[in-house]
């Protein structure tokens, strides 16, 4: 696929082609996540959530209060990977979904 994209867009920098390919893989992994053979455990679900959100950037806003346990767990998982670049987050998400198939 990468070779095809270079042929169609010969002047496109290599990084942009790679990012487009990664984005396509990420989008497919998001779709595949809804069709997994069995539901992952809560720790894995939190990891998937954090990686998915980190693909858009670092966590922002205040940490949810102690009465919102689910929101707080999600915020904590996302905050734990703060600073990870979007490309790494997307690739880790894709790899994790592939390992769950």
MARKEPA-425600 format. One line per field, with one value per atom (N, C-alpha, C): residue number from 1; residue in three letters; atom name; x, y, z. Coordinates in steps of 0.1 Angstrom, whole numbers. Each point is the difference from the previous one (the first is absolute). Example, Ala and Ser with C-alpha at 12.3 -4.5 7.8 and 13.67 -1.06 7.14 Angstrom:
<pts>
n	[1/1/1/2/2/2]
res	[ALA/ALA/ALA/SER/SER/SER]
atom	[N/CA/C/N/CA/C]
c1	[132/-9/9/-4/9/-8]
c2	[-57/12/12/11/11/11]
c3	[78/0/0/-7/0/8]
</pts>
This chain:
<pts>
n	[1/1/1/2/2/2/3/3/3/4/4/4/5/5/5/6/6/6/7/7/7/8/8/8/9/9/9/10/10/10/11/11/11/12/12/12/13/13/13/14/14/14/15/15/15/16/16/16/17/17/17/18/18/18/19/19/19/20/20/20/21/21/21/22/22/22/23/23/23/24/24/24/25/25/25/26/26/26/27/27/27/28/28/28/29/29/29/30/30/30/31/31/31/32/32/32/33/33/33/34/34/34/35/35/35/36/36/36/37/37/37/38/38/38/39/39/39/40/40/40/41/41/41/42/42/42/43/43/43/44/44/44/45/45/45/46/46/46/47/47/47/48/48/48/49/49/49/50/50/50/51/51/51/52/52/52/53/53/53/54/54/54/55/55/55/56/56/56/57/57/57/58/58/58/59/59/59/60/60/60/61/61/61/62/62/62/63/63/63/64/64/64/65/65/65/66/66/66/67/67/67/68/68/68/69/69/69/70/70/70/71/71/71/72/72/72/73/73/73/74/74/74/75/75/75/76/76/76/77/77/77/78/78/78/79/79/79/80/80/80/81/81/81/82/82/82/83/83/83/84/84/84/85/85/85/86/86/86/87/87/87/88/88/88/89/89/89/90/90/90/91/91/91/92/92/92/93/93/93/94/94/94/95/95/95/96/96/96/97/97/97/98/98/98/99/99/99/100/100/100/101/101/101]
res	[UNK/UNK/UNK/UNK/UNK/UNK/UNK/UNK/UNK/UNK/UNK/UNK/UNK/UNK/UNK/UNK/UNK/UNK/UNK/UNK/UNK/UNK/UNK/UNK/UNK/UNK/UNK/UNK/UNK/UNK/UNK/UNK/UNK/UNK/UNK/UNK/UNK/UNK/UNK/UNK/UNK/UNK/UNK/UNK/UNK/UNK/UNK/UNK/UNK/UNK/UNK/UNK/UNK/UNK/UNK/UNK/UNK/UNK/UNK/UNK/UNK/UNK/UNK/UNK/UNK/UNK/UNK/UNK/UNK/UNK/UNK/UNK/UNK/UNK/UNK/UNK/UNK/UNK/UNK/UNK/UNK/UNK/UNK/UNK/UNK/UNK/UNK/UNK/UNK/UNK/UNK/UNK/UNK/UNK/UNK/UNK/UNK/UNK/UNK/UNK/UNK/UNK/UNK/UNK/UNK/UNK/UNK/UNK/UNK/UNK/UNK/UNK/UNK/UNK/UNK/UNK/UNK/UNK/UNK/UNK/UNK/UNK/UNK/UNK/UNK/UNK/UNK/UNK/UNK/UNK/UNK/UNK/UNK/UNK/UNK/UNK/UNK/UNK/UNK/UNK/UNK/UNK/UNK/UNK/UNK/UNK/UNK/UNK/UNK/UNK/UNK/UNK/UNK/UNK/UNK/UNK/UNK/UNK/UNK/UNK/UNK/UNK/UNK/UNK/UNK/UNK/UNK/UNK/UNK/UNK/UNK/UNK/UNK/UNK/UNK/UNK/UNK/UNK/UNK/UNK/UNK/UNK/UNK/UNK/UNK/UNK/UNK/UNK/UNK/UNK/UNK/UNK/UNK/UNK/UNK/UNK/UNK/UNK/UNK/UNK/UNK/UNK/UNK/UNK/UNK/UNK/UNK/UNK/UNK/UNK/UNK/UNK/UNK/UNK/UNK/UNK/UNK/UNK/UNK/UNK/UNK/UNK/UNK/UNK/UNK/UNK/UNK/UNK/UNK/UNK/UNK/UNK/UNK/UNK/UNK/UNK/UNK/UNK/UNK/UNK/UNK/UNK/UNK/UNK/UNK/UNK/UNK/UNK/UNK/UNK/UNK/UNK/UNK/UNK/UNK/UNK/UNK/UNK/UNK/UNK/UNK/UNK/UNK/UNK/UNK/UNK/UNK/UNK/UNK/UNK/UNK/UNK/UNK/UNK/UNK/UNK/UNK/UNK/UNK/UNK/UNK/UNK/UNK/UNK/UNK/UNK/UNK/UNK/UNK/UNK/UNK/UNK/UNK/UNK/UNK/UNK/UNK/UNK/UNK/UNK/UNK/UNK/UNK]
atom	[N/CA/C/N/CA/C/N/CA/C/N/CA/C/N/CA/C/N/CA/C/N/CA/C/N/CA/C/N/CA/C/N/CA/C/N/CA/C/N/CA/C/N/CA/C/N/CA/C/N/CA/C/N/CA/C/N/CA/C/N/CA/C/N/CA/C/N/CA/C/N/CA/C/N/CA/C/N/CA/C/N/CA/C/N/CA/C/N/CA/C/N/CA/C/N/CA/C/N/CA/C/N/CA/C/N/CA/C/N/CA/C/N/CA/C/N/CA/C/N/CA/C/N/CA/C/N/CA/C/N/CA/C/N/CA/C/N/CA/C/N/CA/C/N/CA/C/N/CA/C/N/CA/C/N/CA/C/N/CA/C/N/CA/C/N/CA/C/N/CA/C/N/CA/C/N/CA/C/N/CA/C/N/CA/C/N/CA/C/N/CA/C/N/CA/C/N/CA/C/N/CA/C/N/CA/C/N/CA/C/N/CA/C/N/CA/C/N/CA/C/N/CA/C/N/CA/C/N/CA/C/N/CA/C/N/CA/C/N/CA/C/N/CA/C/N/CA/C/N/CA/C/N/CA/C/N/CA/C/N/CA/C/N/CA/C/N/CA/C/N/CA/C/N/CA/C/N/CA/C/N/CA/C/N/CA/C/N/CA/C/N/CA/C/N/CA/C/N/CA/C/N/CA/C/N/CA/C/N/CA/C/N/CA/C/N/CA/C/N/CA/C/N/CA/C/N/CA/C/N/CA/C/N/CA/C/N/CA/C/N/CA/C/N/CA/C/N/CA/C/N/CA/C]
c1	[8/-8/9/10/9/6/4/6/-10/-13/-10/-2/0/-2/12/12/12/-2/-6/-1/-11/-11/-11/4/8/4/16/6/15/7/-6/6/-3/-9/-4/12/3/11/-3/11/-2/-7/2/-7/-15/-4/-14/-7/7/-5/-1/10/-1/-11/-2/-10/-14/-2/-13/-2/10/-1/-4/7/-2/-15/-4/-14/-10/2/-9/0/12/1/-7/1/-6/-15/-5/-15/-5/7/-4/0/10/1/-12/-4/-11/-13/-2/-11/1/12/2/-3/3/-2/-14/-10/-14/-4/10/-3/9/6/9/-8/7/-7/-5/7/-5/4/-8/3/13/9/12/-3/10/-2/1/-4/-1/13/11/14/3/-3/2/-9/-13/-9/5/5/6/12/8/12/-4/-10/-6/-5/-8/-6/11/10/11/7/4/7/-9/-13/-9/0/-2/-1/13/12/13/3/-6/2/-5/-9/-4/8/8/8/-1/7/0/-13/-2/-12/0/-12/-2/-12/-2/-11/4/-9/2/-3/6/-2/-14/-9/-13/1/-11/-1/-1/1/1/-14/-11/-13/-1/8/0/12/-2/11/4/-9/3/7/-5/6/14/2/13/10/-5/9/5/-10/4/10/-3/9/14/0/13/8/-7/7/5/-7/4/11/-1/10/14/-1/12/9/-6/8/2/-3/2/14/1/12/4/-7/2/-5/8/-4/-11/-7/-12/3/11/4/3/7/2/-13/-9/-12/-9/0/-8/6/14/6/-2/1/-2/-15/-9/-14/-2/5/-1/6/12/7/-9/-5/-8/-13/-7/-12/4/11/5/3/5/3/-13/-11/-12/-9/4/-9/2]
c2	[-12/12/13/-1/12/3/-11/2/6/-4/6/15/3/14/9/-5/7/2/-10/1/11/0/10/14/1/13/0/1/-1/11/12/11/1/-9/0/-6/8/-5/-14/-7/-14/0/10/0/1/9/1/-12/-7/-13/-10/-1/-9/4/12/5/-4/2/-3/-15/-8/-14/-4/6/-3/4/12/4/-10/-5/-10/-13/-4/-12/3/12/3/0/6/0/-14/-9/-13/-7/2/-6/5/13/5/-8/-2/-8/-14/-6/-14/-2/11/-1/-3/3/-2/-15/-7/-14/-10/3/-10/-12/-12/-12/0/6/1/14/4/13/0/10/0/3/-3/3/16/4/15/7/-6/6/2/-10/2/10/0/11/14/1/13/4/-10/3/4/-7/3/14/4/13/11/-2/9/2/-10/1/6/-3/6/16/4/14/7/-7/6/3/-7/2/14/6/14/10/-5/9/-3/8/-2/3/-7/2/15/5/14/0/11/1/-6/1/-4/-15/-6/-15/-1/-9/-2/-3/4/-2/-15/-3/-14/-7/8/-7/-5/5/-5/-10/-12/-9/-4/-2/-4/12/12/11/3/-2/1/-10/-13/-10/3/5/3/12/10/12/-4/-9/-4/-8/-9/-8/9/10/9/9/5/8/-7/-13/-9/0/3/0/14/10/13/3/7/2/-9/-12/-9/6/-1/6/-8/7/-6/-12/0/-11/-13/2/-11/-6/9/-4/-8/5/-7/-14/0/-13/-10/4/-9/-4/8/-3/-11/2/-10/-14/1/-12/-8/8/-6/-7/7/-6/-13/1/-12/-12/3/-11/-5/7/-4/-8/0/-7/-15]
c3	[0/0/0/8/0/-13/-7/-14/-9/1/-9/3/13/4/-5/0/-5/-15/-7/-14/-3/7/-2/4/12/5/1/-11/0/8/1/7/15/4/14/9/10/9/6/2/6/13/9/13/-2/-10/-2/-5/-9/-5/12/8/11/10/2/9/-5/-14/-6/1/-2/1/15/9/15/3/-5/3/-5/-12/-6/9/4/9/13/6/12/-1/-11/-3/-1/-7/-1/14/8/13/9/-1/7/-4/-13/-5/5/0/4/15/8/14/4/-9/3/-4/-6/-5/6/12/6/4/0/4/14/9/14/6/10/6/8/-2/8/14/9/14/2/12/2/-1/4/-2/-14/-9/-14/-6/4/-5/4/12/4/-9/-3/-8/-14/-6/-13/0/10/2/0/8/2/-14/-6/-13/-11/0/-10/3/12/3/-2/3/-1/-15/-9/-14/-4/8/-2/8/10/8/15/8/14/7/11/8/5/1/5/9/7/9/14/9/13/2/9/3/6/-5/6/15/7/14/4/13/4/-2/-2/-2/-14/-9/-14/-2/5/-1/-14/-9/-14/-7/2/-6/5/13/6/-4/-2/-5/-14/-9/-13/-1/8/1/4/11/5/-11/-7/-10/-11/-4/-11/5/12/6/2/2/2/-13/-11/-13/-5/8/-4/-6/-11/-7/-11/-1/-11/-13/-10/-13/-6/-9/-6/-8/-7/-9/9/11/9/6/4/6/-11/-12/-10/-3/-1/-3/11/13/11/1/-4/-1/-10/-12/-11/5/6/4/11/9/11/-6/-9/-6/-8/-7/-8/10/12/9/7/-1/6/-10/-13/-10/2]
</pts>
